[in-house]
Amino acid sequence: MEINKAKSIVLATLFVVTLLSCLLPLKLMDTIRNVADPVRKLRYSRVISLLNCFAGGVFLGTCLLDLFPEVQDNIDDVMVALKINSSFPFAEFLVVLGLFTVLIVEQISLDCKHEPSRQEIGEREPLLQGSSREVNATNADPEVSFLYGSGQPINEASHHSHSGHSHDSHHSANSSLRSLLLSVALSLHSIFEGLAIGLQKNVEEVLQIFAAVVLHKCVIAFGLSLNLVQSNLRTRVIIQLTLIFCLAAPIGLGIGMGVELISNSLEATILSGILQGMACGTFLYVTFFEVLPHELNSNDLRTPKMLFIILGFAASCAIVFLDPDTAKPRCP
């Protein structure tokens, strides 16, 4: 099989597989929303909560085991090329810079919006109100006191206060903005993954890297889609962000096919290091400020949640271990 034909097949397969992985949480949430039995809804919401913890572990593993080593490699290459002899931790600095960028953007946007408008940021009512973060709002038995679909305890469903609405609006804006930034960071990372495939010069290497990337994309796509459907973004916006993410890797692959010399460009290496570093900071922020706190603040299923976080991290470890690039020494 000729190289361009193999890359074209990989491009189409990558898009389809990623799209299917993104659609699974959408279908799952739609099924849960149509369930009328509160007990069944609670059971389903617990499954979603555990999957959310799994996704948090995946994001953490992707950040520390996949993105960060790439940032370090790029920074090392740039320092060698420019003959810079410094012990300053540039890679770590870029990660923290990315984290602070997300923090600053989020806080400024919230400060400028005294009354967040759902229409302005494309929000809708969440598909799943009955997650563990709402169960934590009441000390009563969640199986009998929580009314899913309204997102409130049964004995308070008809007494929803104005202050509570204000708090939900601020949390809604937080969740939506973080989901948007996570989607951008993942899409950016996906472009570089596709680029790595597109730059290969023989079919065997293309298929090896594709096998590792497609496993990684399936897990990440599921986690991203799960995060998006639990934000307050409208379905239309979620679909648009999902499509952008699904197209990112094929776009990177296409760029790699068209411009094979880009990998030898010092400017491209510098840009890649900066963008990957800031994307790594975004992963850290979303993992520790959005995904894990909301799940671990609940008293429900503490041990299973911890295990699913570890399983998610282990899944990232396994995928990185299977990546052909890990066989290449990182140190000169």
N, C-alpha and C positions, 0 to 999 in steps of 0.2 A: 504494500500500500504506500502510495506517495505521501510525502510529509504534509502537503497542503490539504489533501483529502482527509487525512487523519485528524488534522487540526479542525477542519470544518465539522466533522462528525462529533468531535469532542465539544466544540462550541455549542452545537445544538443540544447535545445530551446534557451538558452542564446547565443550560437554561431550563430545560424541562424538569430535570431532577430537583433543582433548586426551587422551582415554582411549585412543584408538588409538595415539597417539604414545608413551604410557606403556607400552603392552603390547608394543611392538616389542622393547625390550631384554629383557623377560621371556621372550618366545618365543625370542630369539636365545640367551640364556643356557641355556635348556632344551635347545636343539639342541646346543650345545657340550657340555653335561654328558653327553649321551648318545653322544657320539663316542668310540669306543674307541681309534682310532689316535692315539698320542702326537704324531706329526708334524703331523697335521691339527689336533689340539687346540692345538698350539703356534702354528700358523698363525692359527687362529681367535682365540687369546688375544692375538696381536699386533694383529689387527683391533680387538678390544675396547680394547686399550691406546691405539691411535690415536684411537678414538672418545672415549675418556675424556679425552684431551688436547684434542680438539675441544670437548668439553663444558666443560673448564676455561677455554678461551678464550671460550666463550659466557658463562659465569658472570662472567668478568672484564669483558667488554664490557657485560653487563647491569648490573653494579654501577656502572661508571664513566660509561657513556653514557646509561643509562636511569634507574636509581634515583637516583643522586647529583644530577643536574640537577633532578629533581623535589623532592628534599629542599631544595636551594638555593632553588627557586622558592617553596616553602611557607614557609621561614624568612624570605625577603625580604618576602612578603606579610604575615606576622605582625609583623615589625619595622615595616613601614609603618603597619599598622593600629594598633599600640600606640605609635607614634611613638617607637620606640627608635633612638637614634643611637649605634651601637657598631661598632667594627671587629673585634670578637671573632669568630672563625670558628665560629659555632654549628653550621653544617652538618657541617663536618669533625669537630667535637667529638662530635656524635651518632654519626657513623660509627665513630669510635674507641671510643665508649662501647658500641656494639653489639658490636664486636670483643672488647673486654675482658669483656663480659657472657658471651659464648660461652666465652672462655678460663677465666673464673672458675668457671662452671657445670661445665665439663668437668673441671677440676683438682680441684674439691671432690668431684665424684661419684667420681672415680678414687681420691681419698684416703680416701673413706669405704668403698670396696669393696676390701678386701685380696685377696679371692678372688672375682673377678667370676663371677656365676652366669648362665649362659645363660637359665635359666628366668626370672630376675628381670627381665631387660631384653628378653625375647622374642627371643633369638638362635637361630640355627641354623647348621649348617655352610654355608659360602659355596657358591654355585652354581658359581663359577669360582675354584678355588684357583690355577690356573696362569696368573696374570697376570704382568706384568713385574716387580712388586714381589717375587715369589717367585723369579723367574729371577735376580734380582740377588743372591740369597742364596748362589749358588754361582758359582765362577769357571770351572767346566767348561762345555763346549759345551752350551747349553740344549737343543738338538735331541736330544741323546743322553743327557743326564744328568738331565733333569727328568721326573719321573713325575707327570703331571697326574691329578687325581682324588684323590691323597693329599696334594698340596701340598708334597712333599718330593723331594729328589734321590733317584734310584734307589738309589744306594749307601748312603743313609741312611734309606730308608723304613721299615726294620724296626728302626731305632735312634733313635727319636724320644725326646728327653730331656725330663725334667720341667721343666728351666729353659726350654727352648724352648716348652713348653706355656704356661708362665707369661707369657712374652713375647707369644705369640700372643693370650692372653686379654686382656692390657692393650691390645694393638693393636686387638683385636676391640671392646673397650668404647669406645675412642677413635673408631673408625670408625662404630660404631652411633650414638653420641651425636651426632657431627657430621652424620650423615645425617638424624637426627631433626630437628636444629636447622635444617638446610638446607631440609628439607621444610616446616617451620613458616614460615621466612622467605619461601619461594617462594609458599606458600599465602596469606600475608598480602599479598604484592605482587600476587597474582592478584586478590584482593578489590578492590584499588584500580583495577586494570585494568578489571574488570567494572563497577565504579562509574562509571568514565569513560564507558563505553558507555551505561549506564542513565540518565545525566544528560542525554544529548543530546535535542534537541527536534525534530529532523527526520530523515527516513529517510536522506538522503544522508550526513549526518555519522555516523549509526549505522553504515552500511555501510563508510564510509572507515576509521573507527577499528577496526571489526571486522576488516577485511582486514589491518591492521597488527598487531593483537593476536593474531590466529589464527596468523600466521607466527611471531611471537615465542613464542607458547605451544607450538607444535609443537617448536621447537628446545629450549626450556627443559624441556619435558616429557620429551623423549628423554634429555637430560642428567641430569635428576633421577632418572628411572627407572634409568638406567645406574649412577648412584651408589648407589642403594638396593640393587640386586641384587648389587653387589659388596661391600656391607657384610655383617655377620653377622646381620642381622635375619631373623626367620622370614618365610616367604612370606606368611602371613596378615597380619602387621604391614605388610609392603611393600604389599600390596593395599589395606589400610586407609588408609595414608598416601597412596597413589596416588589413591584415590577422593576423599579430602579435598582434595587438590590440584586434581583435575579439577572438583570442585564449587565451589571457591573463587571463580572468576571468575563463574560463573552466579549465585552467591549475591550477589556484589557488584553484578552487573547488576540482580538483583531488588530489592536495596536502593535502587539508583539510580532504578528505575522507581517505587518506592513513596514515596521521600522526595527529591524533586528539589531542595528548598531546602537540602539538606545542604551543597552546594558553596559556599553563601554564608555558612556558619557559621564564625566565627573559631575556635571551639573545635574544630570538625572539622578545620580547617586545621592547628592546633597539633598535634592528635593524629596527623594524617596525617604531618606533618613528623617527629615523634619516632619513630613506628613505621617509617616508610620509612628514616630514617637508621640506626636500629638494624638493620633488615633488610639494609641496604647493608654494614654492618660484618660481619654474618654471612656474606654473600657473599665478602667479602675473606678472612675467616678460613678458610672451607672451601676456597676456591680455592688459597690459599698454604700452608695447613697440612695439607690432606687430599688434594686431587686432584693438583696439580702435583708436590709432593715425591715421592710414591710412584712417579710415572711417570718423572720426570727423574733419580731416583737410580739407575735401571737403565742399564747400558751398551748396552742393546739399542735399536736404531732411534732414536738420538738426533736425527738430522737430520729424519726424517719426523715425529717427535713435535713438534719445534719448529715445523715447517710446519703441522701440524694445530692447534696452539695459535693460531697466527696466523690460520688459516682460520676457527676458531671466533670469534675476536675480529672478523674481517672480516664474518662472518655477522651478528653483533650490530650492527656499523656499518651494514650494508645495511638491516637491519630498522628501526633507529632513523631512518635517512635517509628511509625510505618512510613513516614515521609522519606523519600530517597535522599533529600538534602541533608538529613541528619547524619547520614553516613560520611558526609564530607567534614573534615576537621575544621573547626572554627578558628583555631589558633594557628598562626604561621609556623 
